[in-house]
């Protein structure tokens, strides 16, 4: 049995779990130092051989919470020792990738099983794998047809509530009839509805319960802001905020598939490197899109909530809610795509005056205050870009080719004219388009909030709209985080397709 220190210690390290050196090597390479709350509680219990039922939100480190302790106990003997069942193809790929990273030095291979691809390749990979990550439909097909026979010692249900919502309960129950009775079963779920509790009673044996409260799972590294705009201003507001915030890598969430396609086209026309993800896309196209986003070929990812669960991409600096989600749980899942692994992030939500009541509900449910901000004017963004350009020019090293270019130009032009021409050339790609003012000012927003709290939030008859010129804007409250210099290659003087 493993020995480890008291998990209540606040300064606990991964080394305190006393995992195999090959597993610890992968943890060190990934840059993990301190375990998250769910990892602190789950890893020791799993190492002791307990079945567990863990309630924790997406983005709390659940994959490592179950992956590290089960891989620590695996023998890498050529048989399938672990089975992880997940609701979606995207989550299956993400979990498989992460488990591969953790197990590569221990000789543990992973296989991913999901619909939409050929059976033969997946079956062949299963034969070579120590861990299989699968979606319920395809896994059930393979087991019932006899195409694969596996006897895993460890079985994990990840995002169990999502599988219940997607109607996979019967498939899950059927899958467990093909699995050995002697096994360690681990269930992870963001919520615990009645159906999940009943399923847990059927498949778990004397489970230990873990519950990560909202306070523990709320990521304090994420700054959360909202901007009040009219419905017709959403596109302009989004582009203005991207220009101002200057995200290195961002995800924009929409409610509908058609909105994703339309917004991808619009942002592409503005010169951004952008792609989309939704349920109607072919599997190969999904994989290429996700790979491009992970590897940096795409800077902006537009998606429906299919990407809110399970999409694990490093270094997402900003999440934009083009539309506010319908419920607080979806909001938590969405913004959990940023501020991961100890990094900071920012979540930005666009709302109309009629949606302010939903913002207040989210604040109450999540236990976090969302800060009201005003969309910067076109001139403010232009000034910010000019400041960035000046700083970039001042920090640039003079090259011999540049010296020769200036000498050539001096045959026909004086040095001041040359400087003006070069500066104008540089600024061409930084011109900010659109109208000067977008969205509501702070005084208007505060008035709307007051009326909303009094039950008159949907009354648009008086007040709440911007007067011409935006005279009531408070520029000192406008900016919170301006970001650094523009990410290289993000926006070109000419639109490009990626």
N, C-alpha and C positions, 0 to 999 in steps of 0.2 A: 504494500500500500504506500502511496506517495505521502511524503511529509511536506508541510508547507506552513507558513505563518498564519496568524489570525487574519481572516479576510476583512475584519473590521478596521484594520490599519489603513489610514488614509493615504500613506505614502508607499503603498504596496507596489512592487515591481513584478514584471513577468518572470523574472528569474526566481522569485519566491515560490513559484509553482513547481520548481524542480522537474521541469520537463526534459525529455531526451535532448542531448546536445544537438542532434540534427534538426529537431523542431525549434529549439532555441536559436539556432543559427539563422533559420528563416525568419523568425520573429525580429531578430536584430537587424537583418537585412531590410525588412519592411519598415524599420524605424519605430517600432512600437516599444514604448517604455513602461507606461503605467496602464494597467487594465481599466476598462470602463466598469461602471457599477454592475452591469449584468455579467460581465466576465469575472469580476471578483466573486460573485455569488455562485455562478454556474460551474466554473471550471473545477473547483474542489469537490463539489457534489458529484459531478460526472466521473472524476477520477476515483471516487469512492465506490462507483458502480451503481449509483442511484438512477432510477427513472426520474425525470423532472418535467414539470410543466411551468414554463416561464412566460410571464407577461411583460413584454418590453416593446417599445416603439421601434420602427425602422430607423437605422442610423445609429443604434446604440452599440454596435459591434457584435451582433448575434452570431455571425458566421464564425468568428474566432472563438466565441464563447462555447460553441459545440464542436467546432472543427479541431481546435488544438488538443483538447483532452481525449477525443476519440482517436485521433491520429497518433497521439503519444502511446496508446495501448495497442496499436496495430502491429502486425508481424511482417507485412509486405511479402506474403508467401505465395502471391499469384492468384489468390481468391478474392472475391468481393467481400470485404469485411464491414463496409459502411454503406448505408443507403440514405440519401437525403431527398425528400420529396418536397417540391416547391410548386407554386401555382402557375407560374408563367415561364415561357422560354427565355425571356430576358433575365429573369432571376436565376434560372438554371445555369445559364452561361456565366453570370457574374459569380455565383457561389462556386461553380466549378473552377473558375480562374483563380479565385482566392484560395481555395483548398489546395490547388496545385502549387501555388506559391509557398504555402505553409509546409507541404509534404515533399517537395522536390528533393531535398537533401536526405530524406528518410527513404527514398525509393518508392514513394506512394504515388501511383498514377490515378487520374480521375477520368471518368467517362460521363458524357452528357447525353441524356435521352429525352427527346421531345418530338412532337409532331412536326410535319412539314418537311422532313428530310428522309432520305432513304434508310430502310431498316438495316440493310446489310452492313453499312459502315458502323452504325451504332452498336450492332450486335458484336462485331469484331472488337470494338473498343472495350465493350463490357467484359469480354473474355480476358483482357489484359489489365483490367483496372482493380484497384483496391477500394475505391470509392465511386459509387454511381450517384449522380445527381439527376433527378428525373421529374418530369411533369406527370400528373396522375393518369391522363388518358393514354399516352404512349406506353407508359410503364405497365398499365393493366393489359394492354394489347399484347405486349411481349410476354408477359407472364401467362396469360390465358392460352396463348397459342403455343406455349412451350418453347418459344424461340430462345428464351434465356431462363436459366434456373440459378437462383442466387440464395445464399444462406447467410445474410449479414448478421454480425454480432451487434451492430449499432444501427438504429433506425431513427432518423430525425424528420419531424414534420415542421417545416419552416413556413411562416406566414399562414398558420392553420386557419385563422378566421377568413383570410382572403380565399382560400380553397373552398371554404364553406359557402361564402358569398357567390362564388363562381359555379356552384352546383356540383362539386366534386366529392360530396360526402359518400355517395354509394361506391364510387371508384376507390376511395381510400379504404373503406371497410372491406371491399373485395380484395384489394392488394394485400391486406394483412392476413388473409386466409392462406396466402402463398409464402408467408414469412415464418421463420422458426419461432416457436413459443419461447425458447430460451434466448432472450435478447435484451439489450438495454435500449429503452425508447425515450426519446427526448422531444417534447413538444414546445414550440415557440409561437407565440401569437401576440399581436398588438392589443387585441381585445379578447374578452372571455364571454361570448354569448352562450346561451343555454346549449346550443348544438355542439359547441366545442367542449364544454364541460362534460356532456354526456359521452362524446367520443373518447375523451380522456379516461373516463371510467372504464371503457371497454378495452382500451389498448395499453394502458399504463398499469404498472404494478407498484403499489404503495409509493406513488411519486412524491418527491419533495417539491414544494411550491416556491417559486421566486416571483416577486412582483416589484418591478421598477416603477416607482411612482412618477407622476408628471414632473414633479420638482426635480427628480433625479435624471429624467430622460430629456428635459428641456435643455437644449444646447445654448449655453450662455455666450458662446463664441459667435452667435449669429445676431447681427443687428437687424431689427425688423422695422420696416417703414411702410407707410401707405400714402398714396397720392390720390386726391379726389379729382376726377375728370368727368366730362360729359361723354356719353357713349360714343359719339362721333369722333372724339379726340383720342381714342385708345392707341391707334397706330402712330400718330404724331407724338404722343406722350412716350410711347415705348422707345422710339428712335431717339428722341431727345435725351431720355435717361441713359440709354446705351452710350450715346456720345459723351454724356457728362460723367457717368460712373466709370466708363472705360474698363469694362470687365475683361479679365484675361480669358476666362472660360465661363459660360453661363448657360442656364437652362430656362426656357420660357414655357410655362404651362398654360395650355388652353383646355377648354371643356370638350370641344368637338373636333372630330377628324378633319372636317372640311375647313375649320378655322386654322388648323395646323398647316394644311396645304396652302391656304391663301396667305398666311403670315410668312411662310417660307419664301413664297414668290415675292412678297412685298419687301422683305429684308434683303433678299438677294439683289433686287433692283436698286437697293440703296448702297450696295457695295460690300455687304457683310458676308463672311464665310459661314454659311448657315445650312442646316439640314433638319429634317423632321422625322418623327417616329410616332406611328399609331397602329392600331390593330389591323388595318386593311393592307399593310405593306407585306410583301413577300419576305420569307424568312431570310433569304440571302441578302436582300436589300437591308433588312434590319441589322444583320450582322456587320455588313460593310459600314453602315451609318454609325453604329456604336463604336466600331473599331476606329473609324476616322475621328470621332470625337475624343476617344481616349488618347489617341496618338498625336492629336494636335492639328490634324488637317482641317478640322471644323472647330470654330470658336463658339458658335451659338447653336444650341440644340432646342428645337421647338417640339413639344410633345404633349400628348394627352396624359391622363393619370396612369396609363399603362407603364410609364417610366418612373412614376413616383415610388413604387415598391421595387426594390431590388437592383435598380440601376446604380452601380457603384463606380463613379469616375473620380479620380483624384483631382484636386486643385480646382474644383468648381468654386469660383469666387462669388458669383451672384446667382440667385434664383429670382425670376420674375413671374408673378402671377398675372398673366394678361387678363384673365377673369378670376375673381375670387372663387375658391372652391366651395362646394355646397355644404360641407361639414368641416368641423374643426379637426377631425382626425386626418382627413385628406390634406389639410393645411400643414399639419405636423409632418406628414410623410413627404410632402413637396419640399418644404424648406430644409428637411434633413439631408437633401442632396448637397448642401454646402456646409462649411464649417466643420468638416470631418477631420479625424486624426489630429486633433489639436490645433488645426488651422482656423483662422477667422473667416467669416462669410457674411453676406448681406442678402436679406430677403426683401423683395420689393413687390407690393401689391397695388394694382390699379383698381379703384372702386368708383362707382357713380354715387351721387348723393343718396339714391334710394338704397344703396348697399351698406351704408354706414352702420345700420343695426346689426348686420352680419359680422362686421369688424368687431363690434362690441361683444358679441357672443363668442367669437374666437378668443378675444382677450380673456374673457371670463373662464372659458373651458381650458385654455392652454396655461393660464396663469402668468401671462407675459404681456407687458404693455407694448403696443405697436405705436411708434412715434409718427405723428403727422408731419409731412413735409410738403413743400411747394416745388413744383417742377421748375427748374431754372429757365430763365429767359434765353432766347437765342443769343443775345449779346453776352450774357454771363458765360455761356458755354464757349463762345468764341474767345472771350478773354482768357478763359481757363486753357484753351488749346494754344493760345499765343504764349502764355506763360510756360507751358510744357515745351513749346518749340524753342523758346529762348534758352531754357535750361538745357535742352538737347544740343543746341548749337554751341553753347558755351562749353559743354563737356565733350565736344567732338575733337578728335585728334586730326591735325592738318596733315594731308597726304601730299606726296610729290605730284601726283596727277592733278590734284586740286590747284596746286601752285601753278602748274603749267597751263591749266585751263584759264585761270585768272590772267596770266600773262598774255595769252592769246586774245582774250576779250579786251585787254587794255590797248590793243592796236586801234580799236575803233571807239571805245567807251572809257569814260573816266571811272575811277574806283567807286565813287558814291553811286553812280548809275548802275554799275555792276552789282553792288550790294543790294540795291533796291530790286533789281530784276530777279536776283537769286532768291531773295526773301519772298517776292511775289510768287515765284514758282513753287516754293516750299509750301506756301499757304493755300495754294489752289486745292490741294487734297483735304484741307481742314476747314473749308467753308461750311458753316452750319446752315442747313436749309430749314424751311418751315416758318410758321408765323412766330412773332415775338413772344407771345404769351400763350401758354397751354394750361388747361386745368384751372382750379379754383385757388384763391389766395387764402392765407391763414385765417384772416378775420371771417371770411365766408365759411370756411370749414368749421371753425369754432362755433359759429352761429348754427350751422346745420347739426353739429353734434349735440348742442344744447337742445335744439328742437327735437332731435331724435330721441334723446333720453327722456323727453317729456311726452313722447308718443306721437310726435307730429313730424317724424323723419321723412315721410313721403309727401309732405305738403310742398309743392313747388310753386305755389302761387305767388309768394313774396320772398325776396332775398335769395341768397344762395348761388347766384350767378355772377360771373365777373363783369364789372363795368369796363368800358373801353379804356385801354391804357393800363389797366391793372394797378391803379394807384394805391390799392390797399395792401400790396405785397410787402412783407417784411424781409428784406434781403439778408438780414443778419441771422434769420432762422432758416434760411433756405438751404444752406450746405452743411452736410455733416461729414460725409466721406467723399472726397473728390477722386481718389485713386491716383495712380502714378502716370507715367508716360504711356502713350498708346502702344499697345502690344504690336510688335513688329508683324507686318503683313496682314493685319486684320482687315483694314479698309483701304481700298485702292482708289486712285483717281478715276478708274473705270470699273464698272461692275464686273464681277467674274463669277463663273459657275464652278462649283466644287463637287 
